[in-house]
Amino acid sequence: MFDGVAKRYDLTNTILSFGQDRSWRAATRRALDPRPGEIVLDLAAGTGVSTSELARSGAYPVGVDLSLGMLSAGRRTRKVNLLAGDALRLPFRDGAFDAATISFGLRNVQDTRAALDELARVTRPGGRLVVCEFSHPINRAFRAVYLEYLMRALPEVARRVSSNPDAYVYLAESIRAWPDQAGLAAELAASGWQRVAWRNLSGGIVALHKAIRPATAPPAGS
């Protein structure tokens, strides 16, 4: 599915988010706070637009995605390290990264808990995680308007600008079914991540969840 939307993926996201995708990427970088010289995993990197944002910090980001089509599109335009890999079986040693992030990708993984466990495995003890993902607007009236846009307007706009409009029907349905802020925080804690906290962006359309890899205890599921 993602191979089919790769060609116009970044443009479509900018249009559908009314340009907010740029500010969400910048907020993710600031929340992760990558430092010069650190090795950072950008999981579900897609075309590498998020990886490029992380590189602005002076850190060394490694973008990983399952979609070869997305990676191919990114390699044509961005000078960042993009690798093919499965979130449920990452091709890295334990503790390989100082920090890790996944933006708008955890919702697409077949097994959320297993992906969080795997992120913990490849992040060093004391390392940082930021999950940027669609969430639930906190204002009830705004949430009603947002859901109307999500289920009705978004697929129609996607038909006009996307190379694979049907993929955005899935997008809308998956966002609606995704856990709220507290629900995702509980998933992170259950996977052994500590000091879990979140911050809403755009009224809760998106939430940034931050967590720390325990300094001594192994990740859940290991």
VOTI-540117 format. One record per residue (C-alpha): x, z, y. Coordinates in pm, whole numbers, plus 50000, padded with zeros to 5 digits. Layout:
! residues N
XZY ...
***
This chain:
! residues 222
500005000050000 502765009050246 504674977350161 501584958750281 501514975250625 505274976150688 505464945550914 503274960051192 503304996651091 504995011151400 502934990351644 499694999551467 500535036651475 501235035351847 497935017951917 495845040551692 497395072251837 497105060052197 500875062752226 501035099252123 503165091251817 506245090852041 505615125952171 504905138451817 508285125351699 510055141751993 508255174751926 509305173151561 512945168351659 512815197651900 511135220051641 513715211751375 516515215751631 519125194751447 522625202251569 525615179051603 527335174751268 524415187651058 523125166550770 519365163050795 516865148750547 514035127850691 511675124150396 508945097450402 510975080750676 509165047450649 510775022450886 513185048751017 511575054151356 511575091851293 515135090151159 516275073251479 514635101051680 516555127351482 519815108551536 519485114251911 520515150451851 523985141551725 523125152151371 523515128851071 519995120650947 519315104750609 515955087150586 514315085050244 511155066550147 509475053549832 508335020749992 510944993449973 508894972650216 509024999650482 512755004850431 513394967450453 511474965250783 513434994550921 516834981550819 516224949751017 515834968351345 517435003051318 520995014251260 520285045851061 520905054950699 517765046150498 517615051750123 514985045949854 513855077849682 510935096749534 509835129049706 509195144349363 512685136249235 515125134149521 518535118949440 520545147049599 522365178149482 521025213049544 521535224949901 522745191150026 521025193350366 521205217550656 517615209450753 514745187350638 511615172250782 508685151550661 506345134950910 502925121950806 504135118250449 503355150550264 499685140850258 500595109350063 502635126249789 500925129349454 501885166149408 502235186049732 503625217449570 506235198149372 507365179949687 507745212849876 509725227149584 511985196749585 512515199649961 513535235749907 515945225749632 517885201049846 517935223250158 520725248850178 519905286250178 518895295350532 518145258950612 515155247650815 512065227050737 509545210950972 506405193950842 504615171951095 501205162550962 497675154751068 495555186151076 492245199851205 491375200851579 490665236851674 487835229751919 484585222951729 483215197551976 486535179251997 486775179451619 483375162251592 484485134851833 487795131251651 486145127551311 483825101051449 486855081651575 488705087351249 485975075251016 484395047751229 486565035351514 490015038051356 489325014451063 487774989351303 490794990251535 493084986951232 491284955151129 492374939651457 496034950451463 497194959551112 498594936250846 496604955750583 493454971350735 492204986250407 495175009950408 493775026450720 490485034250546 492605054650306 494415069950603 491185082550757 489845096350430 493115113750343 493315130350686 489765143650656 490515158250311 493855174150408 494105212650433 493895228950773 496795246650943 496425279350750 495955260650423 499225241750457 501025273450564 499835289750241 501195260250040 504585264250207 504705301550136 503685295849774 506665272349736 509035299849844 509545290050207 509755319550444 508975326950811 506245300550799 504635293151136 502775264451295 502075249551635 499255225551722 499865192651897 497135172552072 494585199852022 495245202651649 495055165651562 498615171551446 500325204051350 504015212551323 504755237251044 508165254051051 509785273850768 513145286750647 514715283150303 515345318050161 518975328750185 519205341549828 516055336749621 515615303149441 512725280649546 509395284049366 509175262549056 512935261648994 
***
